[in-house]
Amino acid sequence: MPPHTHPYSEVVTVISGNIGTSHGETLEKKGELLKPGSLWVYPAKHPHFAWTGNEEGILQVQFVGPGGIDYINPADDPRKK
Protein backbone atom coordinates (compact mmCIF):
# COMPACT_ATOMS: atom_id res chain seq x y z
CA MET A 1 0.00 0.00 0.00
CA PRO A 2 1.75 3.20 -1.11
CA PRO A 3 2.16 6.12 1.31
CA HIS A 4 -1.16 7.75 2.11
CA THR A 5 -3.19 9.53 4.78
CA HIS A 6 -6.75 9.33 6.09
CA PRO A 7 -8.99 12.04 7.56
CA TYR A 8 -9.54 9.76 10.61
CA SER A 9 -7.35 7.85 13.05
CA GLU A 10 -7.30 4.10 12.49
CA VAL A 11 -6.65 0.93 14.45
CA VAL A 12 -5.40 -1.93 12.26
CA THR A 13 -5.22 -5.60 13.29
CA VAL A 14 -3.42 -8.31 11.32
CA ILE A 15 -5.91 -11.16 10.79
CA SER A 16 -3.68 -13.44 8.67
CA GLY A 17 -0.39 -13.30 6.83
CA ASN A 18 2.57 -11.12 7.76
CA ILE A 19 2.35 -7.35 7.28
CA GLY A 20 4.94 -4.62 7.46
CA THR A 21 3.99 -1.03 8.19
CA SER A 22 5.76 2.22 8.83
CA HIS A 23 5.15 5.93 8.56
CA GLY A 24 6.43 8.68 6.33
CA GLU A 25 5.96 9.91 2.79
CA THR A 26 8.42 7.46 1.16
CA LEU A 27 7.82 3.70 1.13
CA GLU A 28 10.76 1.99 2.81
CA LYS A 29 10.30 -1.70 3.53
CA LYS A 30 12.38 -2.03 6.65
CA GLY A 31 11.64 -3.61 9.98
CA GLU A 32 10.07 -6.91 10.88
CA LEU A 33 6.76 -8.11 9.49
CA LEU A 34 3.92 -8.22 12.02
CA LYS A 35 2.18 -11.52 12.66
CA PRO A 36 -1.54 -12.27 13.10
CA GLY A 37 -2.91 -10.66 16.24
CA SER A 38 -0.57 -7.66 15.98
CA LEU A 39 -2.08 -4.21 15.80
CA TRP A 40 -1.06 -0.61 15.24
CA VAL A 41 -2.66 2.81 15.48
CA TYR A 42 -2.06 5.81 13.22
CA PRO A 43 -3.53 9.24 13.96
CA ALA A 44 -5.57 11.20 11.41
CA LYS A 45 -3.62 12.76 8.53
CA HIS A 46 -0.45 10.83 9.44
CA PRO A 47 1.42 9.54 6.31
CA HIS A 48 1.92 5.78 6.45
CA PHE A 49 2.24 2.69 4.25
CA ALA A 50 2.16 -1.11 4.43
CA TRP A 51 3.49 -4.17 2.60
CA THR A 52 3.22 -7.95 2.78
CA GLY A 53 5.75 -10.74 2.72
CA ASN A 54 5.51 -13.58 0.19
CA GLU A 55 1.87 -14.32 0.99
CA GLU A 56 -1.33 -12.32 1.10
CA GLY A 57 -2.30 -10.52 4.26
CA ILE A 58 -5.73 -9.76 5.66
CA LEU A 59 -6.26 -6.73 7.86
CA GLN A 60 -9.13 -5.44 9.95
CA VAL A 61 -9.24 -1.63 9.87
CA GLN A 62 -11.34 0.22 12.45
CA PHE A 63 -12.17 3.92 12.28
CA VAL A 64 -14.95 6.39 12.86
CA GLY A 65 -16.06 7.85 9.51
CA PRO A 66 -16.51 9.39 7.19
CA GLY A 67 -13.92 7.32 5.35
CA GLY A 68 -11.36 8.54 2.89
CA ILE A 69 -7.85 8.06 1.59
CA ASP A 70 -5.40 10.53 0.06
CA TYR A 71 -2.26 9.18 -1.62
CA ILE A 72 0.94 11.16 -1.09
CA ASN A 73 1.77 10.61 -4.79
CA PRO A 74 -1.49 11.06 -6.75
CA ALA A 75 -0.16 8.66 -9.42
CA ASP A 76 -0.45 5.84 -6.84
CA ASP A 77 -4.23 6.31 -6.59
CA PRO A 78 -5.87 3.32 -8.36
CA ARG A 79 -9.13 5.28 -8.68
CA LYS A 80 -7.43 7.57 -11.21
CA LYS A 81 -6.16 4.84 -13.56
HTML snippet that shows the backbone in 3Dmol.js (N, CA, C, O; Angstrom):
<script src="https://3Dmol.org/build/3Dmol-min.js"></script>
<div id="view" style="width:600px;height:400px;position:relative"></div>
<script>
const pdb = `
ATOM      1  N   MET A   1       0.862  -1.163   0.000  1.00  0.00           N
ATOM      2  CA  MET A   1       0.000   0.000   0.000  1.00  0.00           C
ATOM      3  C   MET A   1       0.904   1.219   0.000  1.00  0.00           C
ATOM      4  O   MET A   1       1.637   1.428   0.967  1.00  0.00           O
ATOM      5  N   PRO A   2       0.879   2.022  -1.037  1.00  0.00           N
ATOM      6  CA  PRO A   2       1.746   3.201  -1.113  1.00  0.00           C
ATOM      7  C   PRO A   2       1.465   4.202   0.017  1.00  0.00           C
ATOM      8  O   PRO A   2       0.411   4.135   0.650  1.00  0.00           O
ATOM      9  N   PRO A   3       2.377   5.105   0.269  1.00  0.00           N
ATOM     10  CA  PRO A   3       2.164   6.123   1.306  1.00  0.00           C
ATOM     11  C   PRO A   3       0.869   6.903   1.081  1.00  0.00           C
ATOM     12  O   PRO A   3       0.554   7.321  -0.033  1.00  0.00           O
ATOM     13  N   HIS A   4       0.135   7.084   2.175  1.00  0.00           N
ATOM     14  CA  HIS A   4      -1.164   7.747   2.108  1.00  0.00           C
ATOM     15  C   HIS A   4      -1.542   8.285   3.484  1.00  0.00           C
ATOM     16  O   HIS A   4      -0.866   8.016   4.477  1.00  0.00           O
ATOM     17  N   THR A   5      -2.619   9.037   3.526  1.00  0.00           N
ATOM     18  CA  THR A   5      -3.189   9.526   4.781  1.00  0.00           C
ATOM     19  C   THR A   5      -4.692   9.264   4.771  1.00  0.00           C
ATOM     20  O   THR A   5      -5.277   8.933   3.740  1.00  0.00           O
ATOM     21  N   HIS A   6      -5.298   9.421   5.939  1.00  0.00           N
ATOM     22  CA  HIS A   6      -6.751   9.327   6.091  1.00  0.00           C
ATOM     23  C   HIS A   6      -7.220  10.522   6.910  1.00  0.00           C
ATOM     24  O   HIS A   6      -6.439  11.076   7.684  1.00  0.00           O
ATOM     25  N   PRO A   7      -8.474  10.929   6.759  1.00  0.00           N
ATOM     26  CA  PRO A   7      -8.990  12.036   7.560  1.00  0.00           C
ATOM     27  C   PRO A   7      -9.386  11.591   8.975  1.00  0.00           C
ATOM     28  O   PRO A   7      -9.905  12.396   9.747  1.00  0.00           O
ATOM     29  N   TYR A   8      -9.150  10.334   9.319  1.00  0.00           N
ATOM     30  CA  TYR A   8      -9.535   9.757  10.614  1.00  0.00           C
ATOM     31  C   TYR A   8      -8.339   8.988  11.178  1.00  0.00           C
ATOM     32  O   TYR A   8      -7.427   8.619  10.438  1.00  0.00           O
ATOM     33  N   SER A   9      -8.349   8.751  12.481  1.00  0.00           N
ATOM     34  CA  SER A   9      -7.353   7.848  13.050  1.00  0.00           C
ATOM     35  C   SER A   9      -7.852   6.420  12.809  1.00  0.00           C
ATOM     36  O   SER A   9      -9.052   6.182  12.671  1.00  0.00           O
ATOM     37  N   GLU A  10      -6.914   5.483  12.762  1.00  0.00           N
ATOM     38  CA  GLU A  10      -7.300   4.097  12.492  1.00  0.00           C
ATOM     39  C   GLU A  10      -6.564   3.140  13.409  1.00  0.00           C
ATOM     40  O   GLU A  10      -5.432   3.388  13.823  1.00  0.00           O
ATOM     41  N   VAL A  11      -7.232   2.045  13.714  1.00  0.00           N
ATOM     42  CA  VAL A  11      -6.645   0.926  14.452  1.00  0.00           C
ATOM     43  C   VAL A  11      -6.673  -0.247  13.489  1.00  0.00           C
ATOM     44  O   VAL A  11      -7.733  -0.613  12.982  1.00  0.00           O
ATOM     45  N   VAL A  12      -5.507  -0.842  13.232  1.00  0.00           N
ATOM     46  CA  VAL A  12      -5.395  -1.928  12.258  1.00  0.00           C
ATOM     47  C   VAL A  12      -4.915  -3.184  12.966  1.00  0.00           C
ATOM     48  O   VAL A  12      -3.943  -3.143  13.721  1.00  0.00           O
ATOM     49  N   THR A  13      -5.597  -4.306  12.722  1.00  0.00           N
ATOM     50  CA  THR A  13      -5.224  -5.598  13.288  1.00  0.00           C
ATOM     51  C   THR A  13      -4.896  -6.558  12.159  1.00  0.00           C
ATOM     52  O   THR A  13      -5.632  -6.640  11.176  1.00  0.00           O
ATOM     53  N   VAL A  14      -3.789  -7.289  12.294  1.00  0.00           N
ATOM     54  CA  VAL A  14      -3.421  -8.314  11.319  1.00  0.00           C
ATOM     55  C   VAL A  14      -4.258  -9.556  11.618  1.00  0.00           C
ATOM     56  O   VAL A  14      -4.168 -10.123  12.707  1.00  0.00           O
ATOM     57  N   ILE A  15      -5.070  -9.975  10.650  1.00  0.00           N
ATOM     58  CA  ILE A  15      -5.907 -11.165  10.791  1.00  0.00           C
ATOM     59  C   ILE A  15      -5.141 -12.402  10.327  1.00  0.00           C
ATOM     60  O   ILE A  15      -5.139 -13.424  11.014  1.00  0.00           O
ATOM     61  N   SER A  16      -4.491 -12.315   9.169  1.00  0.00           N
ATOM     62  CA  SER A  16      -3.684 -13.436   8.670  1.00  0.00           C
ATOM     63  C   SER A  16      -2.558 -12.891   7.805  1.00  0.00           C
ATOM     64  O   SER A  16      -2.608 -11.754   7.337  1.00  0.00           O
ATOM     65  N   GLY A  17      -1.548 -13.718   7.604  1.00  0.00           N
ATOM     66  CA  GLY A  17      -0.391 -13.300   6.831  1.00  0.00           C
ATOM     67  C   GLY A  17       0.554 -12.481   7.696  1.00  0.00           C
ATOM     68  O   GLY A  17       0.340 -12.326   8.898  1.00  0.00           O
ATOM     69  N   ASN A  18       1.585 -11.967   7.078  1.00  0.00           N
ATOM     70  CA  ASN A  18       2.566 -11.125   7.757  1.00  0.00           C
ATOM     71  C   ASN A  18       2.592  -9.775   7.056  1.00  0.00           C
ATOM     72  O   ASN A  18       2.700  -9.712   5.832  1.00  0.00           O
ATOM     73  N   ILE A  19       2.492  -8.699   7.822  1.00  0.00           N
ATOM     74  CA  ILE A  19       2.346  -7.355   7.283  1.00  0.00           C
ATOM     75  C   ILE A  19       3.428  -6.449   7.869  1.00  0.00           C
ATOM     76  O   ILE A  19       3.700  -6.475   9.069  1.00  0.00           O
ATOM     77  N   GLY A  20       4.032  -5.655   7.002  1.00  0.00           N
ATOM     78  CA  GLY A  20       4.940  -4.615   7.456  1.00  0.00           C
ATOM     79  C   GLY A  20       4.244  -3.281   7.348  1.00  0.00           C
ATOM     80  O   GLY A  20       3.428  -3.077   6.449  1.00  0.00           O
ATOM     81  N   THR A  21       4.553  -2.368   8.250  1.00  0.00           N
ATOM     82  CA  THR A  21       3.987  -1.027   8.194  1.00  0.00           C
ATOM     83  C   THR A  21       4.976  -0.048   8.786  1.00  0.00           C
ATOM     84  O   THR A  21       5.752  -0.385   9.680  1.00  0.00           O
ATOM     85  N   SER A  22       4.937   1.152   8.281  1.00  0.00           N
ATOM     86  CA  SER A  22       5.761   2.223   8.826  1.00  0.00           C
ATOM     87  C   SER A  22       5.119   3.537   8.428  1.00  0.00           C
ATOM     88  O   SER A  22       4.095   3.562   7.745  1.00  0.00           O
ATOM     89  N   HIS A  23       5.724   4.618   8.858  1.00  0.00           N
ATOM     90  CA  HIS A  23       5.145   5.928   8.562  1.00  0.00           C
ATOM     91  C   HIS A  23       6.150   6.776   7.809  1.00  0.00           C
ATOM     92  O   HIS A  23       7.356   6.530   7.845  1.00  0.00           O
ATOM     93  N   GLY A  24       5.620   7.783   7.125  1.00  0.00           N
ATOM     94  CA  GLY A  24       6.432   8.677   6.326  1.00  0.00           C
ATOM     95  C   GLY A  24       5.860   8.795   4.925  1.00  0.00           C
ATOM     96  O   GLY A  24       4.896   8.112   4.577  1.00  0.00           O
ATOM     97  N   GLU A  25       6.455   9.657   4.133  1.00  0.00           N
ATOM     98  CA  GLU A  25       5.960   9.911   2.786  1.00  0.00           C
ATOM     99  C   GLU A  25       6.678   9.101   1.716  1.00  0.00           C
ATOM    100  O   GLU A  25       6.336   9.202   0.538  1.00  0.00           O
ATOM    101  N   THR A  26       7.676   8.292   2.105  1.00  0.00           N
ATOM    102  CA  THR A  26       8.421   7.457   1.164  1.00  0.00           C
ATOM    103  C   THR A  26       8.366   6.011   1.640  1.00  0.00           C
ATOM    104  O   THR A  26       8.718   5.715   2.782  1.00  0.00           O
ATOM    105  N   LEU A  27       7.924   5.113   0.766  1.00  0.00           N
ATOM    106  CA  LEU A  27       7.822   3.702   1.132  1.00  0.00           C
ATOM    107  C   LEU A  27       9.218   3.104   1.307  1.00  0.00           C
ATOM    108  O   LEU A  27      10.008   3.062   0.364  1.00  0.00           O
ATOM    109  N   GLU A  28       9.504   2.650   2.503  1.00  0.00           N
ATOM    110  CA  GLU A  28      10.763   1.990   2.813  1.00  0.00           C
ATOM    111  C   GLU A  28      10.435   0.715   3.569  1.00  0.00           C
ATOM    112  O   GLU A  28      10.024   0.759   4.728  1.00  0.00           O
ATOM    113  N   LYS A  29      10.617  -0.414   2.913  1.00  0.00           N
ATOM    114  CA  LYS A  29      10.301  -1.703   3.528  1.00  0.00           C
ATOM    115  C   LYS A  29      11.432  -2.112   4.456  1.00  0.00           C
ATOM    116  O   LYS A  29      12.327  -2.864   4.067  1.00  0.00           O
ATOM    117  N   LYS A  30      11.386  -1.616   5.677  1.00  0.00           N
ATOM    118  CA  LYS A  30      12.382  -2.035   6.652  1.00  0.00           C
ATOM    119  C   LYS A  30      11.687  -2.288   7.981  1.00  0.00           C
ATOM    120  O   LYS A  30      10.671  -1.672   8.302  1.00  0.00           O
ATOM    121  N   GLY A  31      12.252  -3.198   8.733  1.00  0.00           N
ATOM    122  CA  GLY A  31      11.637  -3.609   9.975  1.00  0.00           C
ATOM    123  C   GLY A  31      11.011  -4.980   9.807  1.00  0.00           C
ATOM    124  O   GLY A  31      10.864  -5.477   8.690  1.00  0.00           O
ATOM    125  N   GLU A  32      10.650  -5.574  10.907  1.00  0.00           N
ATOM    126  CA  GLU A  32      10.069  -6.913  10.879  1.00  0.00           C
ATOM    127  C   GLU A  32       8.610  -6.874  10.462  1.00  0.00           C
ATOM    128  O   GLU A  32       7.905  -5.891  10.689  1.00  0.00           O
ATOM    129  N   LEU A  33       8.168  -7.973   9.842  1.00  0.00           N
ATOM    130  CA  LEU A  33       6.757  -8.111   9.493  1.00  0.00           C
ATOM    131  C   LEU A  33       5.980  -8.495  10.743  1.00  0.00           C
ATOM    132  O   LEU A  33       6.447  -9.284  11.565  1.00  0.00           O
ATOM    133  N   LEU A  34       4.788  -7.923  10.873  1.00  0.00           N
ATOM    134  CA  LEU A  34       3.922  -8.216  12.015  1.00  0.00           C
ATOM    135  C   LEU A  34       3.114  -9.471  11.743  1.00  0.00           C
ATOM    136  O   LEU A  34       2.708  -9.725  10.609  1.00  0.00           O
ATOM    137  N   LYS A  35       2.886 -10.240  12.769  1.00  0.00           N
ATOM    138  CA  LYS A  35       2.177 -11.521  12.662  1.00  0.00           C
ATOM    139  C   LYS A  35       0.706 -11.357  13.045  1.00  0.00           C
ATOM    140  O   LYS A  35       0.331 -10.339  13.628  1.00  0.00           O
ATOM    141  N   PRO A  36      -0.133 -12.350  12.723  1.00  0.00           N
ATOM    142  CA  PRO A  36      -1.545 -12.273  13.103  1.00  0.00           C
ATOM    143  C   PRO A  36      -1.712 -11.976  14.595  1.00  0.00           C
ATOM    144  O   PRO A  36      -1.009 -12.525  15.442  1.00  0.00           O
ATOM    145  N   GLY A  37      -2.653 -11.101  14.881  1.00  0.00           N
ATOM    146  CA  GLY A  37      -2.908 -10.660  16.244  1.00  0.00           C
ATOM    147  C   GLY A  37      -2.232  -9.333  16.568  1.00  0.00           C
ATOM    148  O   GLY A  37      -2.603  -8.667  17.534  1.00  0.00           O
ATOM    149  N   SER A  38      -1.239  -8.944  15.764  1.00  0.00           N
ATOM    150  CA  SER A  38      -0.569  -7.660  15.977  1.00  0.00           C
ATOM    151  C   SER A  38      -1.505  -6.525  15.588  1.00  0.00           C
ATOM    152  O   SER A  38      -2.397  -6.696  14.757  1.00  0.00           O
ATOM    153  N   LEU A  39      -1.291  -5.368  16.196  1.00  0.00           N
ATOM    154  CA  LEU A  39      -2.079  -4.206  15.798  1.00  0.00           C
ATOM    155  C   LEU A  39      -1.241  -2.954  15.893  1.00  0.00           C
ATOM    156  O   LEU A  39      -0.221  -2.911  16.581  1.00  0.00           O
ATOM    157  N   TRP A  40      -1.703  -1.921  15.175  1.00  0.00           N
ATOM    158  CA  TRP A  40      -1.064  -0.610  15.244  1.00  0.00           C
ATOM    159  C   TRP A  40      -2.120   0.460  15.119  1.00  0.00           C
ATOM    160  O   TRP A  40      -3.237   0.203  14.671  1.00  0.00           O
ATOM    161  N   VAL A  41      -1.756   1.663  15.517  1.00  0.00           N
ATOM    162  CA  VAL A  41      -2.660   2.807  15.477  1.00  0.00           C
ATOM    163  C   VAL A  41      -1.923   3.959  14.790  1.00  0.00           C
ATOM    164  O   VAL A  41      -0.774   4.255  15.116  1.00  0.00           O
ATOM    165  N   TYR A  42      -2.592   4.595  13.847  1.00  0.00           N
ATOM    166  CA  TYR A  42      -2.063   5.807  13.224  1.00  0.00           C
ATOM    167  C   TYR A  42      -3.080   6.928  13.418  1.00  0.00           C
ATOM    168  O   TYR A  42      -4.280   6.720  13.235  1.00  0.00           O
ATOM    169  N   PRO A  43      -2.601   8.118  13.788  1.00  0.00           N
ATOM    170  CA  PRO A  43      -3.530   9.241  13.958  1.00  0.00           C
ATOM    171  C   PRO A  43      -4.008   9.782  12.606  1.00  0.00           C
ATOM    172  O   PRO A  43      -3.423   9.477  11.567  1.00  0.00           O
ATOM    173  N   ALA A  44      -5.037  10.560  12.629  1.00  0.00           N
ATOM    174  CA  ALA A  44      -5.566  11.196  11.410  1.00  0.00           C
ATOM    175  C   ALA A  44      -4.483  12.011  10.726  1.00  0.00           C
ATOM    176  O   ALA A  44      -3.660  12.657  11.376  1.00  0.00           O
ATOM    177  N   LYS A  45      -4.502  11.967   9.394  1.00  0.00           N
ATOM    178  CA  LYS A  45      -3.617  12.762   8.532  1.00  0.00           C
ATOM    179  C   LYS A  45      -2.138  12.443   8.721  1.00  0.00           C
ATOM    180  O   LYS A  45      -1.281  13.272   8.415  1.00  0.00           O
ATOM    181  N   HIS A  46      -1.835  11.259   9.217  1.00  0.00           N
ATOM    182  CA  HIS A  46      -0.448  10.833   9.443  1.00  0.00           C
ATOM    183  C   HIS A  46      -0.010   9.954   8.264  1.00  0.00           C
ATOM    184  O   HIS A  46      -0.593   8.887   8.072  1.00  0.00           O
ATOM    185  N   PRO A  47       0.995  10.354   7.464  1.00  0.00           N
ATOM    186  CA  PRO A  47       1.417   9.543   6.315  1.00  0.00           C
ATOM    187  C   PRO A  47       1.958   8.186   6.762  1.00  0.00           C
ATOM    188  O   PRO A  47       2.789   8.105   7.667  1.00  0.00           O
ATOM    189  N   HIS A  48       1.482   7.136   6.122  1.00  0.00           N
ATOM    190  CA  HIS A  48       1.924   5.782   6.448  1.00  0.00           C
ATOM    191  C   HIS A  48       1.761   4.878   5.242  1.00  0.00           C
ATOM    192  O   HIS A  48       1.170   5.272   4.237  1.00  0.00           O
ATOM    193  N   PHE A  49       2.293   3.652   5.344  1.00  0.00           N
ATOM    194  CA  PHE A  49       2.236   2.687   4.247  1.00  0.00           C
ATOM    195  C   PHE A  49       2.353   1.282   4.828  1.00  0.00           C
ATOM    196  O   PHE A  49       2.675   1.108   6.003  1.00  0.00           O
ATOM    197  N   ALA A  50       2.087   0.282   3.986  1.00  0.00           N
ATOM    198  CA  ALA A  50       2.156  -1.111   4.433  1.00  0.00           C
ATOM    199  C   ALA A  50       2.573  -1.998   3.269  1.00  0.00           C
ATOM    200  O   ALA A  50       2.439  -1.626   2.103  1.00  0.00           O
ATOM    201  N   TRP A  51       3.085  -3.187   3.612  1.00  0.00           N
ATOM    202  CA  TRP A  51       3.485  -4.167   2.604  1.00  0.00           C
ATOM    203  C   TRP A  51       3.335  -5.562   3.199  1.00  0.00           C
ATOM    204  O   TRP A  51       3.239  -5.723   4.415  1.00  0.00           O
ATOM    205  N   THR A  52       3.317  -6.559   2.335  1.00  0.00           N
ATOM    206  CA  THR A  52       3.222  -7.946   2.782  1.00  0.00           C
ATOM    207  C   THR A  52       4.522  -8.673   2.483  1.00  0.00           C
ATOM    208  O   THR A  52       5.398  -8.165   1.781  1.00  0.00           O
ATOM    209  N   GLY A  53       4.622  -9.868   3.032  1.00  0.00           N
ATOM    210  CA  GLY A  53       5.752 -10.739   2.719  1.00  0.00           C
ATOM    211  C   GLY A  53       5.444 -11.480   1.422  1.00  0.00           C
ATOM    212  O   GLY A  53       4.959 -10.880   0.463  1.00  0.00           O
ATOM    213  N   ASN A  54       5.721 -12.771   1.390  1.00  0.00           N
ATOM    214  CA  ASN A  54       5.510 -13.585   0.185  1.00  0.00           C
ATOM    215  C   ASN A  54       4.099 -14.137   0.077  1.00  0.00           C
ATOM    216  O   ASN A  54       3.791 -14.854  -0.875  1.00  0.00           O
ATOM    217  N   GLU A  55       3.254 -13.823   1.016  1.00  0.00           N
ATOM    218  CA  GLU A  55       1.870 -14.321   0.985  1.00  0.00           C
ATOM    219  C   GLU A  55       0.919 -13.152   1.187  1.00  0.00           C
ATOM    220  O   GLU A  55       1.328 -12.064   1.594  1.00  0.00           O
ATOM    221  N   GLU A  56      -0.360 -13.392   0.896  1.00  0.00           N
ATOM    222  CA  GLU A  56      -1.327 -12.319   1.099  1.00  0.00           C
ATOM    223  C   GLU A  56      -1.515 -12.061   2.583  1.00  0.00           C
ATOM    224  O   GLU A  56      -1.234 -12.918   3.420  1.00  0.00           O
ATOM    225  N   GLY A  57      -1.989 -10.879   2.890  1.00  0.00           N
ATOM    226  CA  GLY A  57      -2.304 -10.518   4.258  1.00  0.00           C
ATOM    227  C   GLY A  57      -3.721  -9.993   4.328  1.00  0.00           C
ATOM    228  O   GLY A  57      -4.208  -9.354   3.396  1.00  0.00           O
ATOM    229  N   ILE A  58      -4.373 -10.266   5.434  1.00  0.00           N
ATOM    230  CA  ILE A  58      -5.728  -9.765   5.657  1.00  0.00           C
ATOM    231  C   ILE A  58      -5.696  -8.901   6.914  1.00  0.00           C
ATOM    232  O   ILE A  58      -5.205  -9.318   7.963  1.00  0.00           O
ATOM    233  N   LEU A  59      -6.228  -7.691   6.783  1.00  0.00           N
ATOM    234  CA  LEU A  59      -6.255  -6.728   7.864  1.00  0.00           C
ATOM    235  C   LEU A  59      -7.683  -6.390   8.250  1.00  0.00           C
ATOM    236  O   LEU A  59      -8.592  -6.458   7.423  1.00  0.00           O
ATOM    237  N   GLN A  60      -7.873  -6.033   9.486  1.00  0.00           N
ATOM    238  CA  GLN A  60      -9.126  -5.437   9.946  1.00  0.00           C
ATOM    239  C   GLN A  60      -8.808  -3.990  10.290  1.00  0.00           C
ATOM    240  O   GLN A  60      -7.953  -3.727  11.137  1.00  0.00           O
ATOM    241  N   VAL A  61      -9.488  -3.048   9.642  1.00  0.00           N
ATOM    242  CA  VAL A  61      -9.243  -1.628   9.868  1.00  0.00           C
ATOM    243  C   VAL A  61     -10.473  -1.043  10.557  1.00  0.00           C
ATOM    244  O   VAL A  61     -11.594  -1.172  10.063  1.00  0.00           O
ATOM    245  N   GLN A  62     -10.252  -0.400  11.703  1.00  0.00           N
ATOM    246  CA  GLN A  62     -11.345   0.216  12.453  1.00  0.00           C
ATOM    247  C   GLN A  62     -11.143   1.725  12.485  1.00  0.00           C
ATOM    248  O   GLN A  62     -10.042   2.209  12.747  1.00  0.00           O
ATOM    249  N   PHE A  63     -12.215   2.462  12.217  1.00  0.00           N
ATOM    250  CA  PHE A  63     -12.167   3.923  12.277  1.00  0.00           C
ATOM    251  C   PHE A  63     -13.576   4.451  12.418  1.00  0.00           C
ATOM    252  O   PHE A  63     -14.551   3.738  12.179  1.00  0.00           O
ATOM    253  N   VAL A  64     -13.673   5.703  12.807  1.00  0.00           N
ATOM    254  CA  VAL A  64     -14.952   6.391  12.863  1.00  0.00           C
ATOM    255  C   VAL A  64     -14.980   7.326  11.666  1.00  0.00           C
ATOM    256  O   VAL A  64     -14.123   8.200  11.534  1.00  0.00           O
ATOM    257  N   GLY A  65     -15.974   7.143  10.784  1.00  0.00           N
ATOM    258  CA  GLY A  65     -16.060   7.845   9.509  1.00  0.00           C
ATOM    259  C   GLY A  65     -16.370   9.311   9.637  1.00  0.00           C
ATOM    260  O   GLY A  65     -16.517   9.826  10.745  1.00  0.00           O
ATOM    261  N   PRO A  66     -16.470   9.982   8.524  1.00  0.00           N
ATOM    262  CA  PRO A  66     -16.514   9.389   7.194  1.00  0.00           C
ATOM    263  C   PRO A  66     -15.139   8.911   6.744  1.00  0.00           C
ATOM    264  O   PRO A  66     -14.109   9.430   7.174  1.00  0.00           O
ATOM    265  N   GLY A  67     -15.147   7.907   5.864  1.00  0.00           N
ATOM    266  CA  GLY A  67     -13.917   7.324   5.354  1.00  0.00           C
ATOM    267  C   GLY A  67     -13.262   8.213   4.316  1.00  0.00           C
ATOM    268  O   GLY A  67     -13.820   9.223   3.887  1.00  0.00           O
ATOM    269  N   GLY A  68     -12.075   7.816   3.928  1.00  0.00           N
ATOM    270  CA  GLY A  68     -11.360   8.539   2.887  1.00  0.00           C
ATOM    271  C   GLY A  68      -9.902   8.140   2.870  1.00  0.00           C
ATOM    272  O   GLY A  68      -9.362   7.665   3.869  1.00  0.00           O
ATOM    273  N   ILE A  69      -9.269   8.337   1.727  1.00  0.00           N
ATOM    274  CA  ILE A  69      -7.845   8.062   1.590  1.00  0.00           C
ATOM    275  C   ILE A  69      -7.267   9.064   0.593  1.00  0.00           C
ATOM    276  O   ILE A  69      -7.858   9.332  -0.453  1.00  0.00           O
ATOM    277  N   ASP A  70      -6.118   9.603   0.933  1.00  0.00           N
ATOM    278  CA  ASP A  70      -5.399  10.525   0.059  1.00  0.00           C
ATOM    279  C   ASP A  70      -3.983   9.990  -0.103  1.00  0.00           C
ATOM    280  O   ASP A  70      -3.250   9.851   0.875  1.00  0.00           O
ATOM    281  N   TYR A  71      -3.600   9.688  -1.348  1.00  0.00           N
ATOM    282  CA  TYR A  71      -2.262   9.185  -1.618  1.00  0.00           C
ATOM    283  C   TYR A  71      -1.274  10.337  -1.659  1.00  0.00           C
ATOM    284  O   TYR A  71      -1.573  11.394  -2.214  1.00  0.00           O
ATOM    285  N   ILE A  72      -0.096  10.140  -1.072  1.00  0.00           N
ATOM    286  CA  ILE A  72       0.941  11.165  -1.095  1.00  0.00           C
ATOM    287  C   ILE A  72       1.305  11.482  -2.545  1.00  0.00           C
ATOM    288  O   ILE A  72       1.396  12.650  -2.923  1.00  0.00           O
ATOM    289  N   ASN A  73       1.512  10.452  -3.350  1.00  0.00           N
ATOM    290  CA  ASN A  73       1.768  10.611  -4.786  1.00  0.00           C
ATOM    291  C   ASN A  73       0.454  10.314  -5.513  1.00  0.00           C
ATOM    292  O   ASN A  73       0.036   9.157  -5.550  1.00  0.00           O
ATOM    293  N   PRO A  74      -0.202  11.303  -6.085  1.00  0.00           N
ATOM    294  CA  PRO A  74      -1.492  11.064  -6.749  1.00  0.00           C
ATOM    295  C   PRO A  74      -1.441   9.967  -7.818  1.00  0.00           C
ATOM    296  O   PRO A  74      -2.465   9.346  -8.104  1.00  0.00           O
ATOM    297  N   ALA A  75      -0.286   9.721  -8.405  1.00  0.00           N
ATOM    298  CA  ALA A  75      -0.160   8.662  -9.417  1.00  0.00           C
ATOM    299  C   ALA A  75      -0.358   7.269  -8.821  1.00  0.00           C
ATOM    300  O   ALA A  75      -0.618   6.324  -9.565  1.00  0.00           O
ATOM    301  N   ASP A  76      -0.243   7.116  -7.505  1.00  0.00           N
ATOM    302  CA  ASP A  76      -0.452   5.836  -6.841  1.00  0.00           C
ATOM    303  C   ASP A  76      -1.927   5.512  -6.628  1.00  0.00           C
ATOM    304  O   ASP A  76      -2.266   4.386  -6.266  1.00  0.00           O
ATOM    305  N   ASP A  77      -2.798   6.479  -6.848  1.00  0.00           N
ATOM    306  CA  ASP A  77      -4.229   6.308  -6.586  1.00  0.00           C
ATOM    307  C   ASP A  77      -4.868   5.440  -7.673  1.00  0.00           C
ATOM    308  O   ASP A  77      -4.984   5.884  -8.816  1.00  0.00           O
ATOM    309  N   PRO A  78      -5.289   4.200  -7.341  1.00  0.00           N
ATOM    310  CA  PRO A  78      -5.866   3.324  -8.358  1.00  0.00           C
ATOM    311  C   PRO A  78      -7.205   3.823  -8.898  1.00  0.00           C
ATOM    312  O   PRO A  78      -7.647   3.372  -9.955  1.00  0.00           O
ATOM    313  N   ARG A  79      -7.848   4.734  -8.199  1.00  0.00           N
ATOM    314  CA  ARG A  79      -9.126   5.278  -8.683  1.00  0.00           C
ATOM    315  C   ARG A  79      -8.934   6.194  -9.880  1.00  0.00           C
ATOM    316  O   ARG A  79      -9.900   6.515 -10.573  1.00  0.00           O
ATOM    317  N   LYS A  80      -7.705   6.617 -10.134  1.00  0.00           N
ATOM    318  CA  LYS A  80      -7.430   7.571 -11.211  1.00  0.00           C
ATOM    319  C   LYS A  80      -6.779   6.895 -12.409  1.00  0.00           C
ATOM    320  O   LYS A  80      -6.274   7.575 -13.302  1.00  0.00           O
ATOM    321  N   LYS A  81      -6.784   5.567 -12.441  1.00  0.00           N
ATOM    322  CA  LYS A  81      -6.156   4.843 -13.563  1.00  0.00           C
ATOM    323  C   LYS A  81      -7.202   4.327 -14.510  1.00  0.00           C
ATOM    324  O   LYS A  81      -6.869   3.695 -15.512  1.00  0.00           O
TER     325      LYS A  81
END
`;
const viewer = $3Dmol.createViewer("view");
viewer.addModel(pdb, "pdb");
viewer.setStyle({}, {cartoon: {color: "spectrum"}});
viewer.zoomTo();
viewer.render();
</script>
